[in-house]
Amino acid sequence: MNTTPASSLTPALRAKLASAPVAGLSAQLRRQGLEGVFIDGVRPLVAGQKFVGTARTLRFVPFREDLFTSHGGGYNAQKRAFDSVEEGEVLVIEARGEKGSATLGDILAIRAHARGAAAVVTDGGVRDAETVATVGIPVFTAGPHPAVLGRKHVPWDADLTIACGGATVQPGDILVGDADGVVVIPPGIAAEIADAAIAQEEEDGWIARKVAEGHPVDGLFPMNAEWRSRYEAERSARPDTALSDPARATS
């Protein structure tokens, strides 16, 4: 049974987070004093993919023969999680950073995609990597590995607080991933973080254009009072025009 809390990720907030780069979101999280929000060591199987979604969690424990006998076969926790992930959710897998075995393959990736999941994030391996890459669901992983689950893992439980890539993830947390990596955003501050990141991207785009025009970065990045005044004046004069570089904003 899905025990994930009701999502605070509204369509409007999802769209805002999708428009903000993970690097910008991470900077705003850091300004809030949050450093332990990075899922380290995972990369997208397909370059250029990005996702936004709420966490659904799955935990593997280290392989032990008797425990795999009791928990690894049949309709185990792994299969139940992939069968019940909901639309817009990110299935986040705790694999202890163990890359010597797969935590999913093509069949389970297809199932998650069919369920409408936003992504799969695992700090373990993925088998059938070339096929998984064609399924259409973003998969962020520590890397490919051909071995099946039982070489290193026992699928244990789901829908609880886990550790993935050194970050604590709770069901209902908001995750955003792109080429720079994956961040975990506490739901209660997600709207504030999104708005701040979008505003910062607008500023950074304006700064980037000034640098491209030949201005030195001293005093401009970050902006001193003089440059800030120029920025605000230009922004006020063009209230309906985005000042950020479109190419930069979507990178």
C-alpha positions as CSV (number, residue, x, y, z in Angstrom):
1,M,0.0,0.0,0.0
2,N,1.2,3.5,-0.9
3,T,1.7,5.4,2.4
4,T,3.3,8.4,0.7
5,P,2.0,11.7,2.2
6,A,-0.3,13.8,0.0
7,S,1.8,15.7,-2.5
8,S,2.4,19.4,-2.1
9,L,3.8,19.4,-5.6
10,T,1.2,21.3,-7.5
11,P,1.3,21.6,-11.3
12,A,2.4,25.3,-11.0
13,L,5.2,24.4,-8.5
14,R,6.3,21.5,-10.7
15,A,6.5,23.8,-13.7
16,K,8.6,26.3,-11.7
17,L,11.0,23.7,-10.5
18,A,11.3,22.3,-14.0
19,S,12.3,25.7,-15.3
20,A,15.1,26.1,-12.7
21,P,18.5,24.3,-13.0
22,V,19.5,22.0,-10.2
23,A,22.6,24.2,-9.7
24,G,20.4,27.2,-9.0
25,L,18.2,25.2,-6.7
26,S,21.2,23.9,-4.8
27,A,22.5,27.4,-4.3
28,Q,19.2,28.5,-2.8
29,L,19.1,25.4,-0.5
30,R,22.5,26.3,0.7
31,R,21.4,29.8,1.5
32,Q,18.7,28.2,3.7
33,G,21.5,26.3,5.5
34,L,20.7,23.0,3.9
35,E,23.9,21.1,2.8
36,G,22.8,17.5,3.2
37,V,20.4,17.5,0.2
38,F,22.6,16.2,-2.6
39,I,22.3,12.6,-3.9
40,D,26.0,12.1,-4.8
41,G,27.4,9.8,-7.4
42,V,24.4,9.4,-9.7
43,R,24.1,10.5,-13.3
44,P,21.4,10.2,-15.9
45,L,21.6,7.2,-18.3
46,V,20.5,9.6,-21.1
47,A,22.2,13.0,-21.4
48,G,19.9,16.0,-21.2
49,Q,17.1,14.4,-19.2
50,K,15.6,16.3,-16.3
51,F,12.9,15.4,-13.8
52,V,10.8,16.8,-11.0
53,G,8.8,14.6,-8.7
54,T,7.9,13.5,-5.2
55,A,9.8,10.7,-3.6
56,R,8.7,7.1,-3.2
57,T,11.3,5.0,-1.4
58,L,12.7,1.5,-1.6
59,R,15.5,0.0,0.5
60,F,17.9,-2.9,-0.2
61,V,20.0,-4.4,2.5
62,P,23.3,-6.3,2.0
63,F,23.1,-9.7,0.5
64,R,22.8,-12.6,2.9
65,E,21.8,-16.0,1.7
66,D,19.1,-16.9,4.2
67,L,17.5,-13.4,4.0
68,F,17.5,-13.5,0.2
69,T,15.7,-16.8,0.5
70,S,13.0,-15.3,2.7
71,H,12.7,-11.8,1.1
72,G,14.3,-12.0,-2.4
73,G,12.0,-14.2,-4.3
74,G,8.4,-14.0,-5.4
75,Y,6.5,-10.7,-5.2
76,N,9.2,-9.0,-3.2
77,A,9.6,-5.4,-2.0
78,Q,11.3,-4.3,-5.2
79,K,8.5,-5.6,-7.4
80,R,5.8,-4.2,-5.2
81,A,7.4,-0.8,-5.3
82,F,7.6,-0.7,-9.1
83,D,4.1,-2.0,-9.4
84,S,2.6,0.7,-7.1
85,V,4.6,3.8,-7.9
86,E,2.2,6.6,-8.8
87,E,2.2,9.2,-11.6
88,G,4.6,12.0,-10.9
89,E,6.6,10.1,-8.2
90,V,10.3,9.4,-8.2
91,L,11.2,5.9,-7.1
92,V,14.3,6.4,-5.0
93,I,16.4,3.3,-4.1
94,E,18.8,2.9,-1.3
95,A,21.6,0.6,-2.4
96,R,24.3,1.8,-0.1
97,G,26.3,3.1,-3.1
98,E,27.0,-0.5,-4.1
99,K,27.6,-0.6,-7.8
100,G,28.5,-4.3,-8.1
101,S,25.0,-5.4,-8.8
102,A,21.9,-4.0,-10.6
103,T,18.9,-2.6,-8.7
104,L,16.6,-2.6,-11.7
105,G,16.6,-3.6,-15.4
106,D,14.5,-3.0,-18.5
107,I,11.3,-4.8,-17.3
108,L,11.0,-2.7,-14.1
109,A,11.9,0.5,-16.0
110,I,9.1,-0.2,-18.4
111,R,6.7,-0.8,-15.5
112,A,7.7,2.5,-13.8
113,H,7.2,4.3,-17.1
114,A,3.8,2.7,-17.7
115,R,2.8,3.8,-14.2
116,G,3.7,7.4,-15.0
117,A,6.6,7.7,-12.7
118,A,8.7,10.8,-13.1
119,A,12.0,9.0,-12.7
120,V,14.0,6.3,-10.9
121,V,17.0,7.3,-8.8
122,T,19.3,4.7,-7.5
123,D,22.8,4.9,-5.9
124,G,23.3,1.3,-7.2
125,G,23.6,-0.2,-10.6
126,V,21.3,-0.7,-13.6
127,R,21.4,-3.7,-15.9
128,D,20.1,-3.8,-19.5
129,A,21.4,-0.2,-19.5
130,E,21.1,0.4,-23.3
131,T,17.5,-0.8,-23.3
132,V,16.6,1.1,-20.1
133,A,17.9,4.2,-21.8
134,T,15.3,3.8,-24.6
135,V,12.3,3.3,-22.3
136,G,11.6,7.0,-21.9
137,I,11.8,7.4,-18.1
138,P,14.7,9.3,-16.6
139,V,16.9,6.9,-14.7
140,F,19.7,8.4,-12.6
141,T,22.2,5.7,-11.4
142,A,25.7,5.1,-10.1
143,G,26.4,3.2,-13.3
144,P,25.6,0.1,-15.3
145,H,26.3,-3.4,-14.1
146,P,25.2,-6.8,-15.6
147,A,24.7,-8.7,-12.4
148,V,21.2,-9.5,-11.1
149,L,19.9,-8.1,-7.8
150,G,20.9,-11.1,-5.6
151,R,24.6,-10.7,-6.1
152,K,24.8,-7.8,-3.6
153,H,21.3,-7.0,-2.4
154,V,18.2,-8.2,-0.6
155,P,15.0,-6.2,-1.4
156,W,13.8,-5.4,2.0
157,D,11.2,-2.7,2.5
158,A,9.6,0.5,1.0
159,D,7.9,3.7,1.9
160,L,10.2,4.7,4.7
161,T,13.0,7.2,5.3
162,I,16.1,6.0,3.4
163,A,19.6,7.1,2.5
164,C,20.5,7.5,-1.2
165,G,23.8,8.8,-2.4
166,G,24.6,10.2,1.1
167,A,21.3,12.1,1.4
168,T,18.3,11.3,3.6
169,V,15.1,11.0,1.5
170,Q,11.6,10.7,3.0
171,P,8.5,9.8,1.1
172,G,6.9,13.0,-0.2
173,D,10.2,14.9,-0.5
174,I,10.6,16.7,-3.7
175,L,13.4,15.7,-6.0
176,V,14.8,17.5,-9.0
177,G,17.5,16.1,-11.3
178,D,19.4,17.2,-14.4
179,A,22.9,16.9,-15.8
180,D,24.4,18.4,-12.6
181,G,22.9,15.8,-10.4
182,V,19.9,15.4,-8.0
183,V,18.8,17.5,-5.1
184,V,16.2,16.7,-2.4
185,I,13.9,19.7,-1.4
186,P,11.8,19.6,1.8
187,P,8.2,20.1,0.6
188,G,7.6,23.0,3.0
189,I,10.1,25.3,1.4
190,A,9.9,24.1,-2.2
191,A,7.9,27.1,-3.5
192,E,10.3,29.5,-1.8
193,I,13.3,27.7,-3.2
194,A,11.8,27.6,-6.7
195,D,11.0,31.3,-6.8
196,A,14.4,32.3,-5.5
197,A,16.2,30.1,-8.0
198,I,14.2,31.5,-10.9
199,A,14.9,35.1,-9.8
200,Q,18.6,34.2,-9.5
201,E,18.6,32.7,-13.0
202,E,17.2,35.9,-14.3
203,E,20.0,37.9,-12.7
204,D,22.6,35.5,-13.8
205,G,21.4,35.7,-17.4
206,W,21.6,39.5,-17.3
207,I,25.1,39.3,-15.9
208,A,26.2,36.7,-18.5
209,R,25.1,39.1,-21.3
210,K,27.0,42.0,-19.7
211,V,30.1,39.8,-19.5
212,A,29.7,38.7,-23.1
213,E,29.5,42.4,-24.0
214,G,33.0,42.8,-22.6
215,H,32.5,43.9,-19.0
216,P,34.9,42.5,-16.4
217,V,33.4,40.4,-13.6
218,D,34.8,42.5,-10.8
219,G,31.8,44.3,-9.3
220,L,29.4,42.6,-11.7
221,F,29.5,39.0,-10.4
222,P,28.3,39.4,-7.8
223,M,26.7,42.7,-8.5
224,N,27.8,45.7,-6.5
225,A,25.5,48.6,-5.7
226,E,26.1,50.3,-9.1
227,W,25.5,47.3,-11.2
228,R,22.5,46.3,-9.0
229,S,21.0,49.7,-9.7
230,R,21.5,49.3,-13.5
231,Y,20.0,45.8,-13.4
232,E,16.9,47.0,-11.5
233,A,16.4,50.0,-13.8
234,E,16.6,47.8,-16.9
235,R,14.3,45.3,-15.3
236,S,11.7,47.9,-14.4
237,A,11.9,49.3,-17.9
238,R,11.1,45.8,-19.4
239,P,8.7,44.2,-16.9
240,D,7.3,41.8,-19.5
241,T,10.6,40.6,-20.9
242,A,12.7,37.9,-19.3
243,L,16.2,39.2,-18.8
244,S,17.8,35.8,-18.6
245,D,19.5,34.3,-21.5
246,P,17.0,31.7,-22.9
247,A,19.8,29.3,-23.8
248,R,21.3,29.6,-20.3
249,A,17.9,29.2,-18.6
250,T,17.2,25.9,-20.3
251,S,20.8,24.5,-20.0
